[in-house]
Amino acid sequence: MYNEEQTLRLLAEGNELAFNRIYARYSPVIYREAYRYLRSSDLAKDLVQEIFTTIWDKRHSFSGVRHFRNYVITMGKNLAYQYMVRLSKEFEAKKEMAYMLDSRDTTQEQVYPHKDLEVLLEKTIEMLPEQQRQVFRLAKGKGMKYEAIAELLQISPNTVRNHIVAANHFIKKHIQQTSFTVTTAVVAVIRLFN
C-alpha cells in the first residue's frame, strides 16, 4: 500500500526509493497534464524531468504537504504555462532568425555571428562536468534514450535525467550571460538544446 505521508517523510530524509515511488505514481499524471497543454511529447517529458528535479532538490519542504497530487499538478500547469510563453517568444525569434539567414542580401556581418554562436555553444558544452557533458552529448547529440545511457554509463535513469536538466539550465544561463550581444539568433539557438 502506498502511504503518501510516510513516503513524503522518507523523501525529505533523502530516501531514493521514496523518490522513485513518487516518480512512478505521479510522472504519468504530470506528463498527461503537460501534454494536454503543450501538445509535444518531448516538451512534456522535459517538464516532468524539471518538476522531479525540483522535487528532489527541495525534498525537505514536502513532508508537510497535505495534497501532494494537487500540488504537483499545479506545478505542472504553471510550468507548462511558462513553457508556452517562452515558446511563443522563441517562435517569433526563429521567424526573425530565418528571415535574417534567408535574406537575399545576407552580408558577412550577418553570417559570422551565427558561426560564433556555434563556437560559443561548443565551448559552453565543454564547460560541463565530465559525466554531465558525456550524458548530454549521448542524449542530445546521438539521440540515445535515458535508459540506454544509464545502462551504458552504469548510473540510474534518475541521474541521467538530473544531468540533462542541469546541463540544459547551465547552457541556457551561460549563453545568456556571455558578453555576446543577445540577438534573436541566440534565443533560437538556445531552443535547439531543449
N, C-alpha and C positions, 0 to 999 in steps of 0.2 A: 504494500500500500504506500502511496505517495503521501507524505506528510509535509505540506509546504512550509509550515512554521519551523519544523525541525531542519528541513533542507536549507532554508534560508539562514538559519543559525549556523549550520555547518559551512555554508558558503562563506559567511562572514569570518569564519575561522580559517578560510583558505583551503577548504576541502575540495579537491578537484573532482571527486566522484559526485559531490553535491552539484557542482557546476555542470557536469555532464548530464545529470538528471534534469536540471533546469533547462539546459540547452535542448535536450531531447523532447522535453514537454512543450516548450514554448517556441522553438525556432520555426516549426511548421506554421504556427498561428501567425507569427510575425511576418514570415515570408508571404503568406496569403494576403495579409493586410497590405504589405508593401507592394506586392504585385498588383493588387487592385488599384492602387494609386499610380504606380509608376509604369505599369504595362511593359516591364522589362525584367526578364529573369535575372540577368547579370546585376542590374541595379538593386533588385530585391535581395539577392544574395549578399551584395556589398553592405546593404543596410542591416541585414541580420548580423553580419560579422561585426559591424560597427557597434551595434547595440550590445552584443555579447562581450565585446572588448570593454565597453563602458561598464557593463555589469561586473566583469571580473576586476577591473581597475577600482571600482567603487563598492566592492563586495561588502565592506564593513558597514555600509549605510543601509543595507537592505534587510537586516534582521528584524526591523520594526515595521516593515511594510505589511499592511493587512491584506490588501487586494492586489497581489503581485501581478496576476494576469492582466488586470485593467491597467496597472502601472506600465508594464512592458508594451502593451498595445498602444497606449497613449504615447510612449516614447517612439514607437514605430511610426505612428501617424505624424508626429511632429517632425521627425527626421525625414520622412517621405516628403512632407511639405517643403522642408529646406532643400531637399534634392531637386524638387520640381522648380523652385525659384532659381536655383543655381543652373539647372539645365536650360531654362528659358534664356537666361543671360548668356550661357555658353553657346546656345543655338544662334543667337544674334552675333556673337563674336565669330563663330565659324563662318557665318554668311559674309561678314566683313573680310575675314581672312581669305576666303575663297575668292572674293572679288579682287582683293589685293594681288593674290598669286596668279589669278587667271586673267588679269587685266592685260590688254594688248600692249600697253606701253610700259610694261614692267621694266624697271630700271635695276641696276646692280644694287642700289641702296635698298630696294625692297627685298631682294633675294638674300643678301648677306645676313640680315637679322634672322631669317628663318634658319639658315645654316648654323648661326651662332646659338640658336635655341637648341638645336640637336646636340651640339657640343656641350652646352650647359646641362642638358638632361643627362647625358652620359656621365659627365663629371659628378653630378648630384647622385646618381645611382652608385657610383664608385665610392661615395662617402658613407654609404650604409654599412653597418656592421657586417662582417663576412657572411654569417649564416643568413641574415636578413636579405642581403644582396643576392645570395645564391637562391633562396626561396623565391624572391621577386623575379629574378631572371627566368627561373623554371616556369613560374605561373604566367607571367606576362609575356615573356619572350618566346617560350616554347609551348605555351598553352596547356601545360600539364594540369591535371586535376589535383586538388589539395591532398586527396587520399594517396595518390601516386607519389607526390612529393614527400609526404610523411613517411611512406614506406621506403623510398629511396634514401632519405636522409636519416631514417630511424628516429623520427620525432613524432609527436602526436599531431593529429589534424588540427587541434585547437592551437597548437604552437604555430603551425603553418598559417592559420587564419590571422593570428596575432601579428606575425611578421608582415603579412601583406597589408593589413590595416596600418601598422606603424610605418611601413615603407611608403605607402601612399600619402600618409599625413606628412612625413618628413619631406618628401619630394615636392609636394604642393607648397608647403610652407617655405622651403628653401628657395624655390624658384621665385615665389612672390617677394622674398626678402632680399634678393640679389640686387646689385646695382643696375641691372638691366632696366631699361625703361619698359614698364609694363604696358604691353600693347594688346590688341585683340588677339594677335598671334600667340602670345604667351598663354592666354586663357584657353585658347583652342588646343594648344599642345598639351597643357596640363590635363585636359579632359581625356587625352589618349591613355593616360595612366590610371584611370579609374576602373 
